[in-house]
Amino acid sequence: MDTAPFSAFEWMLAGRYLRARRREGFISVIAGFSFLGIMLGVATLIIVMAVMNGFRAELFDKILGLNGHMVVHKVGGNFTDYDELAERINKVRGVENAMPLIEGQVMVSGPGSSMGGLVRGLRGSDIKKLKLVSGNVRAGTFERFDLGSAIAIGTRMANALGVKLGDTLTMINPRGKTTIMGTTPNIKRYRIAAIFEIGMSEYDRTIVFMPFDEAQRYFNKRGSANVLEVMVDDPEKVGDYAEEIRNAGGKSIFVSDWRQRNESFFTVLEVERNVMFLILSLIVLVAALNIISGLMMLVKDKGRDIAILRTMGASQGAVMRVFLITGASIGVVGTIAGFVLGVLVCINIDHIREFIALLTGTELFSAEVYYLRTMPAEMDAGETATVVSMALGLSVLATLYPSWRASKMDPVDALRYE
């Protein structure tokens, strides 16, 4: 009764072993838990890795959409020739825009409360090139922003201070004018010309945009700029542009990029992502171990059947393949089910978050803690393939030893006490 490898007979026999009878109910329960373990392990890994990727991508877009990919500093002071320098840097290959910036911390006071803010003095034309800001204006406009004493604030700052478009805010700069009596704070009122919502709570709560010329006057930096922020076409390759920008700017400048300024932050995210992958992989490993235990019990229970098959002429390979198919089927079907479940959850993850929050009456994924107002999920094809391949590999490996034990069973010993 020698059969071809993986013939219909072997699949039929493996299928019968997978279907539980009353006497084999406990073995079937173990198989069911193994299936659920692999399904949930694969789904959890896919979901968690997608959320980690989405979280990193969203933060990356928000941070680099507002701040320059590279920042040009002047050694020992501020730039006075910022327009000429910006023009030279704009001619460098790969540079999209170089813009002078005035930056300073202030106290922002509204009708009912006060809070700290970070003023970014930019020209209206440069703000319009920041699509993250100009494309997310909730009220007002940046047209004619350079004219007059107007500012733009985020939605969270507006809500915290209880103001709306057209209202005025008082800006207090502790490093104001220097007189014979010492330094006096610079206090000035500004009309709100625009309210934006970037989607990152930290920025929407603290950033204040001010016209560049007005920022020069307010911070006593007439004719100068703190730094030049540079946007490039490929932020992942900022290191390739640094040398040319240094050559364009001369020896009096030094350049830092987003990787240096946010190194610890993105390093922590990467470490956390790798650790989460390793920890959650244990779920799949435990489920694979359940396959081993369940299959070993099945082999012991089916000793008489194996002996009869061997005496009828079934080869050791045929017996081994029957149990390999039986065990691997649990892992393969569980992996496919986990993949489908993981994809469905990733596609609808924000709706699921809102439903759970409504059901429990609690706020999940708070923007105050996680910086973002929505829960992102971005599946990576390579990572997903790795998770699926790992689960399939463990499922097949888990069946090898029990299947080998079944194939090596001696028919005489198996039937001796029957």
PEMO-V324942 format. One record per residue. N is the residue number from 1. RES is the residue in one small letter. D_LAST is the distance of its C-alpha to the last C-alpha in Angstrom with 2 decimals. Layout:
N;RES;D_LAST + N;RES;D_LAST
This chain:
1;m;22.85 + 2;d;24.91 + 3;t;26.58 + 4;a;29.76 + 5;p;29.60 + 6;f;29.30 + 7;s;29.13 + 8;a;28.81 + 9;f;25.13 + 10;e;24.38 + 11;w;26.55 + 12;m;24.96 + 13;l;21.43 + 14;a;22.90 + 15;g;24.71 + 16;r;21.69 + 17;y;20.12 + 18;l;23.49 + 19;r;23.61 + 20;a;22.03 + 21;r;19.94 + 22;r;20.14 + 23;r;16.82 + 24;e;18.04 + 25;g;21.60 + 26;f;22.06 + 27;i;21.17 + 28;s;23.68 + 29;v;26.24 + 30;i;26.09 + 31;a;26.57 + 32;g;29.48 + 33;f;31.10 + 34;s;30.78 + 35;f;32.53 + 36;l;35.22 + 37;g;35.73 + 38;i;36.36 + 39;m;38.51 + 40;l;40.63 + 41;g;40.85 + 42;v;42.15 + 43;a;44.46 + 44;t;45.81 + 45;l;46.51 + 46;i;48.32 + 47;i;50.33 + 48;v;51.34 + 49;m;52.37 + 50;a;54.31 + 51;v;56.11 + 52;m;56.96 + 53;n;58.30 + 54;g;60.23 + 55;f;61.65 + 56;r;62.85 + 57;a;64.29 + 58;e;66.12 + 59;l;67.59 + 60;f;68.51 + 61;d;70.34 + 62;k;72.08 + 63;i;73.19 + 64;l;74.36 + 65;g;75.77 + 66;l;78.22 + 67;n;78.85 + 68;g;79.98 + 69;h;77.51 + 70;m;79.99 + 71;v;82.79 + 72;v;85.99 + 73;h;87.84 + 74;k;91.32 + 75;v;91.76 + 76;g;93.88 + 77;g;94.65 + 78;n;94.59 + 79;f;95.25 + 80;t;98.74 + 81;d;98.30 + 82;y;95.11 + 83;d;96.22 + 84;e;97.06 + 85;l;93.85 + 86;a;91.74 + 87;e;93.43 + 88;r;92.64 + 89;i;88.99 + 90;n;88.58 + 91;k;89.46 + 92;v;86.50 + 93;r;83.75 + 94;g;80.90 + 95;v;82.89 + 96;e;83.02 + 97;n;85.33 + 98;a;87.02 + 99;m;88.48 + 100;p;90.58 + 101;l;89.28 + 102;i;90.82 + 103;e;88.29 + 104;g;88.86 + 105;q;87.52 + 106;v;89.39 + 107;m;89.28 + 108;v;89.05 + 109;s;90.61 + 110;g;90.34 + 111;p;91.86 + 112;g;89.39 + 113;s;87.59 + 114;s;87.50 + 115;m;84.85 + 116;g;84.64 + 117;g;84.68 + 118;l;84.66 + 119;v;87.47 + 120;r;87.02 + 121;g;90.34 + 122;l;89.87 + 123;r;92.00 + 124;g;91.18 + 125;s;90.55 + 126;d;87.96 + 127;i;86.20 + 128;k;85.90 + 129;k;84.03 + 130;l;81.41 + 131;k;79.41 + 132;l;77.16 + 133;v;80.32 + 134;s;82.57 + 135;g;79.73 + 136;n;78.66 + 137;v;81.99 + 138;r;81.52 + 139;a;85.22 + 140;g;88.47 + 141;t;88.92 + 142;f;89.64 + 143;e;92.61 + 144;r;95.83 + 145;f;93.75 + 146;d;96.08 + 147;l;99.06 + 148;g;99.84 + 149;s;98.02 + 150;a;94.64 + 151;i;91.09 + 152;a;87.54 + 153;i;84.81 + 154;g;81.14 + 155;t;79.87 + 156;r;78.40 + 157;m;81.71 + 158;a;83.57 + 159;n;81.34 + 160;a;81.55 + 161;l;85.34 + 162;g;85.81 + 163;v;87.80 + 164;k;87.83 + 165;l;89.46 + 166;g;93.21 + 167;d;93.11 + 168;t;94.34 + 169;l;92.67 + 170;t;94.38 + 171;m;93.35 + 172;i;94.14 + 173;n;94.19 + 174;p;94.83 + 175;r;96.13 + 176;g;99.12 + 177;k;102.71 + 178;t;104.27 + 179;t;107.61 + 180;i;109.93 + 181;m;108.14 + 182;g;104.71 + 183;t;101.92 + 184;t;101.81 + 185;p;98.78 + 186;n;99.02 + 187;i;98.52 + 188;k;98.61 + 189;r;97.48 + 190;y;95.62 + 191;r;94.86 + 192;i;91.26 + 193;a;91.41 + 194;a;87.68 + 195;i;84.35 + 196;f;81.24 + 197;e;77.50 + 198;i;75.59 + 199;g;72.29 + 200;m;71.93 + 201;s;73.00 + 202;e;74.50 + 203;y;76.86 + 204;d;77.70 + 205;r;78.69 + 206;t;80.76 + 207;i;82.21 + 208;v;85.81 + 209;f;87.37 + 210;m;91.12 + 211;p;93.54 + 212;f;94.05 + 213;d;97.83 + 214;e;97.56 + 215;a;94.95 + 216;q;97.38 + 217;r;100.05 + 218;y;97.80 + 219;f;96.36 + 220;n;99.73 + 221;k;98.53 + 222;r;101.20 + 223;g;100.96 + 224;s;97.64 + 225;a;93.85 + 226;n;91.14 + 227;v;88.76 + 228;l;87.90 + 229;e;84.49 + 230;v;83.19 + 231;m;80.72 + 232;v;79.07 + 233;d;77.18 + 234;d;73.90 + 235;p;73.29 + 236;e;70.29 + 237;k;72.72 + 238;v;75.56 + 239;g;75.69 + 240;d;76.93 + 241;y;80.05 + 242;a;81.04 + 243;e;83.09 + 244;e;85.11 + 245;i;85.84 + 246;r;87.06 + 247;n;89.31 + 248;a;90.67 + 249;g;91.35 + 250;g;92.88 + 251;k;92.51 + 252;s;93.27 + 253;i;89.93 + 254;f;86.32 + 255;v;83.28 + 256;s;80.06 + 257;d;77.24 + 258;w;74.63 + 259;r;71.95 + 260;q;74.09 + 261;r;75.12 + 262;n;71.59 + 263;e;69.61 + 264;s;68.06 + 265;f;67.19 + 266;f;65.31 + 267;t;63.70 + 268;v;62.25 + 269;l;60.91 + 270;e;59.26 + 271;v;57.68 + 272;e;56.41 + 273;r;54.96 + 274;n;53.06 + 275;v;51.74 + 276;m;50.57 + 277;f;48.67 + 278;l;46.88 + 279;i;46.04 + 280;l;44.79 + 281;s;42.69 + 282;l;40.51 + 283;i;39.38 + 284;v;37.89 + 285;l;36.39 + 286;v;34.68 + 287;a;33.30 + 288;a;32.00 + 289;l;30.25 + 290;n;28.60 + 291;i;27.26 + 292;i;25.70 + 293;s;24.04 + 294;g;22.83 + 295;l;21.50 + 296;m;19.71 + 297;m;17.92 + 298;l;17.17 + 299;v;15.78 + 300;k;13.42 + 301;d;12.42 + 302;k;12.11 + 303;g;10.08 + 304;r;7.61 + 305;d;11.06 + 306;i;12.75 + 307;a;10.67 + 308;i;11.33 + 309;l;14.88 + 310;r;15.41 + 311;t;14.49 + 312;m;16.85 + 313;g;19.50 + 314;a;19.74 + 315;s;21.64 + 316;q;21.17 + 317;g;24.27 + 318;a;22.95 + 319;v;19.88 + 320;m;22.34 + 321;r;24.82 + 322;v;22.48 + 323;f;21.87 + 324;l;25.50 + 325;i;26.71 + 326;t;24.62 + 327;g;26.09 + 328;a;29.52 + 329;s;29.99 + 330;i;30.10 + 331;g;32.72 + 332;v;34.76 + 333;v;35.03 + 334;g;35.76 + 335;t;38.42 + 336;i;40.07 + 337;a;40.12 + 338;g;41.58 + 339;f;44.18 + 340;v;45.29 + 341;l;45.45 + 342;g;47.39 + 343;v;49.88 + 344;l;50.50 + 345;v;51.14 + 346;c;53.46 + 347;i;55.45 + 348;n;55.94 + 349;i;55.87 + 350;d;59.38 + 351;h;58.87 + 352;i;55.66 + 353;r;57.67 + 354;e;60.40 + 355;f;57.95 + 356;i;56.23 + 357;a;59.69 + 358;l;60.85 + 359;l;57.75 + 360;t;57.96 + 361;g;61.74 + 362;t;61.73 + 363;e;63.06 + 364;l;60.41 + 365;f;61.49 + 366;s;65.00 + 367;a;67.70 + 368;e;69.42 + 369;v;66.45 + 370;y;65.08 + 371;y;68.49 + 372;l;67.35 + 373;r;67.67 + 374;t;64.57 + 375;m;61.03 + 376;p;60.76 + 377;a;57.67 + 378;e;57.97 + 379;m;54.88 + 380;d;54.99 + 381;a;53.22 + 382;g;52.43 + 383;e;50.98 + 384;t;48.93 + 385;a;47.54 + 386;t;46.71 + 387;v;44.80 + 388;v;42.81 + 389;s;42.13 + 390;m;41.03 + 391;a;38.57 + 392;l;37.16 + 393;g;36.97 + 394;l;35.16 + 395;s;32.69 + 396;v;31.82 + 397;l;31.80 + 398;a;29.44 + 399;t;26.73 + 400;l;27.09 + 401;y;25.14 + 402;p;21.99 + 403;s;22.14 + 404;w;22.65 + 405;r;19.67 + 406;a;17.48 + 407;s;19.17 + 408;k;18.67 + 409;m;14.91 + 410;d;13.63 + 411;p;11.16 + 412;v;10.23 + 413;d;9.61 + 414;a;7.71 + 415;l;5.11 + 416;r;5.72 + 417;y;3.81 + 418;e;0.00
